[in-house]
Amino acid sequence: MHQVNISSLGIPTAFRVELDPDLKKPIDSEEIFRAAADMMFQVTDFPLSHTWLNRDWQSPVGDSGIFIRHNAYGKDPSRLSTQFIIWGLNHILLSMALREDRYCQTTALLKWNGNPVGSIHVSRQMLPGKPWSRLQNSNTLATFGPRVPGPLKFTDFEIRLQFGDQSIPKKLLYLTTIKAMGEACEKGLSTLVRAMNTNGLQQVTWKLIPWSQLSSANIEAGYSRMAAIKTLASMVLEQEFKEAVVWVKVDGRAAAFGGFTQGKVLVPPGATS
């Protein structure tokens, strides 16, 4: 069993993840990241204290997926919270990204103060009688509609995207997007903030700030979650993995701009409409 130091993720030392990768059962990284992005988007629609029972997410590509079990022994009540899932999933993906041979079937045991609270499994195999769950008709990355579930106040969320010239490795964009969704949830989706900044590996950064440059302007932290996943969705659909600037409209109102950069400060082009 493998255990990774997760201090770089800003996770309390009381939370530990014990990884048990099966290197003889590799899984394509695209399958893992697609399932993980879908999973994080859905999980972060709930408060940090929300507790989860067993749940499965199938990758929209390939036959693998990710499933969670609410503690090591399947007992009630569940102590597997949204916060633990955010920390655990980020830990798994970071561990895989740092070593290419770690893209494989993996079991991650999550512990709080030494006690098992749940587990996350990346696998090609379904547990008996536990078919992979899907979204209503398809998957998150392919079918974003204008309606947004959960506590956010808006009903229409639109992005306009402009790609830059510099390519960014696909896995770094996935990692940063997934981390950004978790950070927005941790901040509180309806919390007003001056900016949302997510730092990924190799100087990849996601940033979202108010469209207005007035010092009093703010955005809801949840805007970052929606804008990041919608931007990633556009990249996947267009197969363009590059630096990008994003303009956001909420209910028809100019609300925010931001984007992905690598090794530089985000400077939006002159157009602001």
C-alpha positions as CSV (number, residue, x, y, z in Angstrom):
1,M,0.0,0.0,0.0
2,H,1.3,3.4,-1.0
3,Q,0.8,6.6,0.9
4,V,1.7,10.0,-0.5
5,N,2.5,13.2,1.3
6,I,-0.4,15.6,0.5
7,S,0.8,18.7,2.3
8,S,1.2,20.4,-1.0
9,L,-2.6,20.3,-1.5
10,G,-3.2,22.2,1.7
11,I,-4.9,19.2,3.3
12,P,-4.9,18.8,7.1
13,T,-2.5,16.2,8.4
14,A,-5.4,14.5,10.1
15,F,-6.6,13.4,6.7
16,R,-4.7,10.6,5.1
17,V,-5.0,8.7,1.8
18,E,-3.5,5.3,1.4
19,L,-3.2,4.3,-2.2
20,D,-3.1,0.8,-3.5
21,P,-2.4,0.9,-7.2
22,D,-2.5,-2.3,-9.4
23,L,0.2,-1.5,-11.9
24,K,-0.7,-4.6,-13.9
25,K,-4.1,-3.1,-14.8
26,P,-3.4,0.1,-16.6
27,I,-6.2,2.5,-17.5
28,D,-6.1,5.2,-20.1
29,S,-5.6,8.6,-18.4
30,E,-8.3,10.2,-20.6
31,E,-10.9,7.7,-19.2
32,I,-9.9,8.5,-15.6
33,F,-9.9,12.3,-16.0
34,R,-13.3,12.4,-17.8
35,A,-14.9,10.3,-15.0
36,A,-13.1,12.5,-12.4
37,A,-14.3,15.8,-13.9
38,D,-17.9,14.5,-14.0
39,M,-17.6,13.3,-10.5
40,M,-16.1,16.5,-9.1
41,F,-18.7,18.6,-10.8
42,Q,-21.5,16.7,-9.2
43,V,-20.0,16.3,-5.8
44,T,-19.2,20.0,-5.5
45,D,-22.9,20.9,-6.0
46,F,-23.4,19.9,-2.4
47,P,-22.1,21.5,0.9
48,L,-18.8,20.3,2.3
49,S,-20.6,18.6,5.2
50,H,-22.9,16.6,3.0
51,T,-22.4,12.9,3.5
52,W,-22.4,10.3,0.7
53,L,-23.5,6.8,0.4
54,N,-22.1,4.5,-2.3
55,R,-22.0,6.1,-5.7
56,D,-20.5,5.3,-9.2
57,W,-19.4,7.4,-12.1
58,Q,-18.6,5.8,-15.4
59,S,-16.2,7.5,-17.8
60,P,-18.0,8.6,-21.0
61,V,-15.0,7.1,-22.9
62,G,-13.9,3.5,-22.4
63,D,-15.3,1.1,-19.9
64,S,-13.7,2.4,-16.7
65,G,-15.0,4.6,-13.9
66,I,-14.7,5.8,-10.4
67,F,-16.8,4.7,-7.4
68,I,-17.0,5.6,-3.8
69,R,-17.9,3.6,-0.8
70,H,-18.9,5.4,2.4
71,N,-16.5,3.6,4.7
72,A,-14.1,0.7,4.7
73,Y,-16.7,-1.7,6.1
74,G,-19.9,-0.5,4.5
75,K,-21.5,0.5,7.8
76,D,-23.9,3.3,8.5
77,P,-24.0,6.2,9.2
78,S,-21.8,7.6,6.5
79,R,-18.9,9.8,7.4
80,L,-17.8,10.3,3.8
81,S,-18.3,14.0,3.3
82,T,-18.0,16.2,0.3
83,Q,-14.9,17.6,1.7
84,F,-13.2,14.2,2.1
85,I,-14.1,13.3,-1.4
86,I,-12.6,16.6,-2.8
87,W,-9.4,16.0,-0.9
88,G,-9.3,12.3,-1.8
89,L,-9.9,12.7,-5.5
90,N,-7.4,15.5,-5.8
91,H,-4.8,13.3,-4.1
92,I,-5.4,10.3,-6.4
93,L,-5.2,12.4,-9.5
94,L,-2.0,14.2,-8.4
95,S,-0.4,10.9,-7.5
96,M,-1.2,9.6,-11.0
97,A,-0.1,12.7,-12.8
98,L,3.3,12.7,-11.1
99,R,4.0,9.1,-12.2
100,E,2.7,8.0,-15.6
101,D,2.6,4.3,-14.6
102,R,0.1,5.2,-11.9
103,Y,-2.7,5.5,-14.4
104,C,-4.1,2.2,-13.4
105,Q,-6.7,0.4,-11.3
106,T,-6.4,2.0,-7.8
107,T,-8.0,1.8,-4.4
108,A,-7.7,4.8,-2.1
109,L,-8.5,4.4,1.5
110,L,-9.5,7.7,3.1
111,K,-8.8,8.2,6.9
112,W,-9.5,10.9,9.3
113,N,-7.6,10.9,12.6
114,G,-6.5,7.3,11.7
115,N,-10.1,6.0,11.2
116,P,-11.4,4.9,7.8
117,V,-14.2,7.2,6.5
118,G,-14.5,5.8,3.0
119,S,-12.8,4.7,-0.1
120,I,-12.5,5.8,-3.7
121,H,-11.9,3.2,-6.4
122,V,-10.7,3.7,-10.0
123,S,-11.5,0.5,-11.8
124,R,-12.6,-1.2,-15.0
125,Q,-14.7,-3.6,-12.9
126,M,-18.1,-3.0,-11.4
127,L,-19.0,-4.4,-8.1
128,P,-21.7,-7.1,-8.3
129,G,-25.1,-5.5,-8.6
130,K,-23.7,-2.0,-8.7
131,P,-24.0,-0.8,-12.3
132,W,-22.3,2.4,-13.2
133,S,-24.5,5.5,-12.8
134,R,-24.9,8.1,-15.5
135,L,-26.2,11.6,-15.8
136,Q,-29.8,11.8,-17.1
137,N,-28.9,11.3,-20.8
138,S,-25.2,11.6,-21.2
139,N,-22.1,13.0,-19.4
140,T,-21.3,16.4,-17.9
141,L,-18.6,17.3,-20.3
142,A,-20.8,16.7,-23.4
143,T,-24.1,18.1,-22.4
144,F,-23.9,21.3,-20.4
145,G,-27.3,23.0,-20.6
146,P,-28.3,26.5,-19.4
147,R,-30.0,25.1,-16.3
148,V,-27.8,24.8,-13.2
149,P,-28.9,22.7,-10.2
150,G,-28.1,23.4,-6.6
151,P,-27.9,26.6,-4.5
152,L,-26.6,29.0,-7.1
153,K,-29.0,31.9,-7.9
154,F,-28.6,32.1,-11.7
155,T,-30.4,30.1,-14.3
156,D,-28.4,30.9,-17.4
157,F,-24.6,30.8,-17.6
158,E,-22.8,31.5,-20.8
159,I,-19.1,31.6,-21.7
160,R,-17.3,33.0,-24.7
161,L,-13.9,31.4,-25.3
162,Q,-10.9,32.6,-27.2
163,F,-7.9,30.3,-27.5
164,G,-4.3,31.5,-27.4
165,D,-1.3,30.1,-29.2
166,Q,0.4,28.2,-26.4
167,S,-0.6,24.6,-25.9
168,I,-1.0,23.2,-22.4
169,P,-0.8,19.5,-21.6
170,K,-4.2,18.0,-21.4
171,K,-3.7,16.3,-18.1
172,L,-2.7,19.7,-16.5
173,L,-5.9,21.3,-17.7
174,Y,-7.9,18.4,-16.3
175,L,-6.1,18.6,-13.0
176,T,-6.4,22.4,-12.6
177,T,-10.1,22.3,-13.6
178,I,-10.9,19.6,-11.1
179,K,-9.0,21.4,-8.4
180,A,-10.8,24.7,-9.2
181,M,-14.2,23.1,-8.8
182,G,-13.2,21.8,-5.3
183,E,-11.8,25.2,-4.3
184,A,-15.0,26.9,-5.3
185,C,-17.0,24.5,-3.2
186,E,-14.7,25.0,-0.2
187,K,-15.1,28.7,-0.5
188,G,-18.9,28.4,-0.7
189,L,-20.5,28.5,-4.1
190,S,-22.6,31.6,-3.3
191,T,-19.8,33.4,-1.4
192,L,-18.8,36.8,-2.9
193,V,-15.1,37.0,-3.7
194,R,-12.8,39.5,-5.5
195,A,-11.1,36.7,-7.5
196,M,-10.7,33.0,-7.7
197,N,-7.2,31.7,-8.4
198,T,-6.3,28.0,-8.8
199,N,-2.7,27.0,-9.1
200,G,-2.0,23.7,-10.9
201,L,1.2,21.8,-11.8
202,Q,3.9,23.3,-14.0
203,Q,2.7,26.9,-13.5
204,V,-0.7,26.2,-15.0
205,T,-3.2,28.6,-13.5
206,W,-7.0,29.2,-13.7
207,K,-8.2,32.6,-12.7
208,L,-11.6,34.3,-12.7
209,I,-12.2,37.9,-11.8
210,P,-15.2,40.4,-12.1
211,W,-15.8,41.8,-15.5
212,S,-16.1,45.3,-14.0
213,Q,-12.8,46.8,-12.8
214,L,-14.5,48.7,-10.0
215,S,-12.9,48.0,-6.7
216,S,-16.2,47.1,-5.2
217,A,-17.0,44.4,-7.9
218,N,-17.2,40.8,-6.8
219,I,-18.2,37.4,-8.3
220,E,-19.7,34.4,-6.7
221,A,-17.2,31.6,-6.1
222,G,-19.5,29.2,-7.9
223,Y,-18.9,31.2,-11.1
224,S,-15.4,29.8,-11.1
225,R,-16.7,26.2,-10.9
226,M,-19.0,26.6,-13.8
227,A,-16.7,28.6,-16.0
228,A,-13.8,26.2,-15.5
229,I,-15.8,23.1,-16.4
230,K,-17.5,24.7,-19.3
231,T,-14.1,25.9,-20.6
232,L,-12.7,22.3,-20.3
233,A,-15.8,21.0,-22.0
234,S,-15.2,23.3,-25.0
235,M,-11.6,22.2,-25.1
236,V,-12.6,18.5,-25.1
237,L,-15.3,19.0,-27.8
238,E,-13.0,21.0,-30.0
239,Q,-9.8,19.1,-29.2
240,E,-8.0,22.4,-28.5
241,F,-5.9,22.2,-25.3
242,K,-4.4,25.7,-25.1
243,E,-4.2,28.8,-23.1
244,A,-7.6,30.4,-23.2
245,V,-9.4,33.6,-22.2
246,V,-13.1,33.3,-21.1
247,W,-15.8,35.9,-20.8
248,V,-18.8,35.0,-18.6
249,K,-22.4,36.2,-18.8
250,V,-24.8,35.3,-16.1
251,D,-28.5,35.7,-16.9
252,G,-27.5,37.8,-19.8
253,R,-25.3,40.1,-17.7
254,A,-21.6,40.6,-18.2
255,A,-20.2,39.1,-15.0
256,A,-16.6,37.9,-15.1
257,F,-13.6,37.0,-17.2
258,G,-10.6,34.8,-16.7
259,G,-9.0,31.8,-18.2
260,F,-6.1,29.3,-18.3
261,T,-2.5,30.3,-18.6
262,Q,0.9,28.7,-18.1
263,G,3.8,30.6,-16.7
264,K,2.3,34.0,-17.4
265,V,-0.2,36.5,-16.0
266,L,-3.7,36.5,-17.6
267,V,-4.1,39.5,-19.8
268,P,-7.5,39.5,-21.6
269,P,-7.6,40.8,-25.2
270,G,-8.9,44.3,-25.7
271,A,-12.6,43.3,-26.3
272,T,-14.7,43.3,-23.1
273,S,-18.1,42.7,-24.5
